Amino acid sequence: MNLHKTLDTTVISGETGSGETVEQILEAHPRLTREAIKAELAFAAKALRADVVFPTSGISS
């Protein structure tokens, strides 16, 4: 796994999840580009779609 990719995705996902705009992210992280942010969000969405969700009904804690 590319650590750089993981850090970018974590930062971008966290910041967009907190309500920051792409413009705010670009200002805070000048090395990023608009295209890189779009690519990171697409990567995160694809990773989330790949997750397996197991039903929890009927399972005792």
Residue pairs with C-beta under 8 A, 6 or more apart in sequence:
5 40
5 43
8 32
8 36
8 40
9 40
9 43
9 44
9 47
11 29
12 25
12 32
12 37
12 40
12 41
12 44
13 40
13 41
13 44
15 24
15 25
15 28
16 22
16 25
16 41
20 28
22 34
22 37
25 32
25 37
26 32
26 33
26 34
26 37
